[in-house]
Amino acid sequence: MNMSLTGMSIPSIASLFSVYASLSAFITLLQQAFDQFIPERVRDYIIEKIEKWFSISKSDPCLFKLVIEESDDSEGYHCLNQVFEACDKYLSTKLSNTANCLKVSRQRAEDTLNFRLAQGEQFKETFQGKELVWSYVISSNENSRQQDEKRHFELVIEEKHKELLKSYLNYVLSFFDEMMESKKDLNLHTLSMYMDWHSVEFKHPFTFDSLAMDPGLKKSIIDDLDRFVKRKEFYKRVGKAWKRGYLLYGPPGTGKSSLIAAMANYLKFDIYDLQLDRVDSDSNLKQLMLNTNNKSILVVEDIDCCFGLPSSREGDEPQTTSKISLSGLLNFVDGLWSSCGDERIIIFTTNHKEKLDPALLRAGRMDVHIHMSYLTMPAFRILASNYLQMNLHDEHEHEHEHPLFGEIERLLQTVNVTAAEVSEEMLRSDDTEVVLRGVVHLLKGKKCDNKETKEKQLTLSLSDKDMNLQVGKEENLIKF
Ligand SMILES: Nc1ncnc2c1ncn2[C@@H]1O[C@H](COP(=O)(O)OP(=O)(O)OP(=O)(O)O)[C@@H](O)[C@H]1O
């Protein structure tokens, strides 16, 4: 019995070849016709549709996808999503030797390279024996500005393992927290052209050791900062937000910005430099405030110039003033901003405390007022020790001080000079003798100017029958 071949004849090898040949000729013809007669755009469209169809039919219906967007706009504000930031930082530490295509960047003044997934690229990771696939997606509409692009991560896992995502994300978040705790680099955040924060590495070398200031005042500032960072439980107990406000006031060049840098370096806090004159609405301010991180210092420089007051700087053009109101700012400082984060410091600086709105000085608003005064002898010793590498920290060293120190001390008692002016003089030479003579010359010059001014004032005030012409140096002052 012949069961398998009943009614069928096996084709010969020759006929198989001839069918194959005519089939491939037909396909080649079809392909040529497709290329020649169908316009390129239509061709691309057809190919894309076919590819899409194949990818849909291939896709596994049992996958679960988690979307992590860069910002959370649900409240009507563009608030950065910290989970996105954590994932971004986490991936940048994992990617460098695994993913197929990466983007690399380095910001000006940074040492480190930042690796990121390129758009549409994937990165696979195994967590507790299960595979997770990361991808980075940028979506934008064609007419949008760069800022309107939306970025998100997609994290895909098999549906049946999706409960693992929670512990995986917790692992990523605690990795990020540890990274932030141990990070040595601070960031300086300034306003970008899109009115968002733009961050660069903050590399200001200034520390409390570099700061020429009365040692007693310096110690009380350091003690205050130490107390502040240790008082988490205290603030909770008394029901206050864990924040502290400092008002730094004094003439230009006395070290207000330098003190801010020293504070940031001491606490390892990021700095947010809020240029109020660029903020155009209260809602913009709210968004910026909400996008600041814990453990940070928010700085508003020259606060007296921000709210329509005349410029406090000699020779300054009349400056643009902020479109937000002082009360708007104070509402944020007292209310929303202070209650939406922990370990926040806010610093206002001014050259003219007397021009400030009393609302700013109200008790409980700025906790500490620090007067940055003209240079005193103890502060001069710190400058000399730093710039000229003279060992002047030892109390008994004063006996062996350079002979010009006596003259400098006498001059400093009668002349108002800023640390900025003296430090500029100290940069002029490596030779101690030359530098100290330069300082004496600077102080004597100022004394002459003072004398001339005094004489002018005396003539004026004599005509006014006003003899009150004391030019005295204010004491260094810290007021809590
Ligand atoms: N107290 C100080 N100790 C050491 N250096 C100082 C001090 N004050 C000023 N300097 C030097 O002068 C430079 C300018 O000082 P700084 O910008 O801190 O002064 P400022 O009070 O903030 O001035 P402004 O009011 O103009 O902003 C600093 O970079 C620093 O080199």
Ligand as a Chemical Component Dictionary entry (heavy atoms), coordinates in Angstrom:
data_LIG
# 
_chem_comp.id                   LIG 
_chem_comp.type                 NON-POLYMER 
_chem_comp.pdbx_formal_charge   0 
_chem_comp.three_letter_code    LIG 
# 
loop_
_chem_comp_atom.comp_id 
_chem_comp_atom.atom_id 
_chem_comp_atom.alt_atom_id 
_chem_comp_atom.type_symbol 
_chem_comp_atom.charge 
_chem_comp_atom.model_Cartn_x 
_chem_comp_atom.model_Cartn_y 
_chem_comp_atom.model_Cartn_z 
_chem_comp_atom.pdbx_ordinal 
LIG N1  N1  N 0 35.294 89.953 54.603 1  
LIG C1  C1  C 0 36.056 89.574 53.568 2  
LIG N2  N2  N 0 37.017 88.665 53.744 3  
LIG C2  C2  C 0 37.809 88.307 52.712 4  
LIG N3  N3  N 0 37.682 88.796 51.480 5  
LIG C3  C3  C 0 36.735 89.693 51.255 6  
LIG C4  C4  C 0 35.860 90.121 52.292 7  
LIG N4  N4  N 0 35.022 91.035 51.788 8  
LIG C5  C5  C 0 35.328 91.174 50.496 9  
LIG N5  N5  N 0 36.340 90.377 50.158 10 
LIG C6  C6  C 0 36.959 90.276 48.844 11 
LIG O1  O1  O 0 36.316 91.227 47.994 12 
LIG C7  C7  C 0 35.614 90.603 46.946 13 
LIG C8  C8  C 0 34.232 91.235 46.815 14 
LIG O2  O2  O 0 33.515 91.038 48.009 15 
LIG P1  P1  P 0 31.977 90.632 48.082 16 
LIG O3  O3  O 0 31.409 90.496 46.705 17 
LIG O4  O4  O 0 31.815 89.450 48.972 18 
LIG O5  O5  O 0 31.401 91.910 48.775 19 
LIG P2  P2  P 0 29.875 92.345 48.928 20 
LIG O6  O6  O 0 29.743 92.944 50.289 21 
LIG O7  O7  O 0 28.981 91.205 48.605 22 
LIG O8  O8  O 0 29.756 93.463 47.843 23 
LIG P3  P3  P 0 28.444 93.956 47.084 24 
LIG O9  O9  O 0 27.550 94.607 48.089 25 
LIG O10 O10 O 0 29.001 94.906 46.071 26 
LIG O11 O11 O 0 27.804 92.742 46.447 27 
LIG C9  C9  C 0 35.528 89.133 47.312 28 
LIG O12 O12 O 0 35.624 88.325 46.172 29 
LIG C10 C10 C 0 36.724 88.930 48.222 30 
LIG O13 O13 O 0 37.859 88.590 47.474 31 
# 
loop_
_chem_comp_bond.comp_id 
_chem_comp_bond.atom_id_1 
_chem_comp_bond.atom_id_2 
_chem_comp_bond.value_order 
_chem_comp_bond.pdbx_ordinal 
LIG N1  C1  SING 1  
LIG C1  N2  SING 2  
LIG C1  C4  DOUB 3  
LIG N2  C2  DOUB 4  
LIG C2  N3  SING 5  
LIG N3  C3  DOUB 6  
LIG C3  C4  SING 7  
LIG C3  N5  SING 8  
LIG C4  N4  SING 9  
LIG N4  C5  DOUB 10 
LIG C5  N5  SING 11 
LIG N5  C6  SING 12 
LIG C6  O1  SING 13 
LIG C6  C10 SING 14 
LIG O1  C7  SING 15 
LIG C7  C8  SING 16 
LIG C7  C9  SING 17 
LIG C8  O2  SING 18 
LIG O2  P1  SING 19 
LIG P1  O3  DOUB 20 
LIG P1  O4  SING 21 
LIG P1  O5  SING 22 
LIG O5  P2  SING 23 
LIG P2  O6  DOUB 24 
LIG P2  O7  SING 25 
LIG P2  O8  SING 26 
LIG O8  P3  SING 27 
LIG P3  O9  DOUB 28 
LIG P3  O10 SING 29 
LIG P3  O11 SING 30 
LIG C9  O12 SING 31 
LIG C9  C10 SING 32 
LIG C10 O13 SING 33 
# 
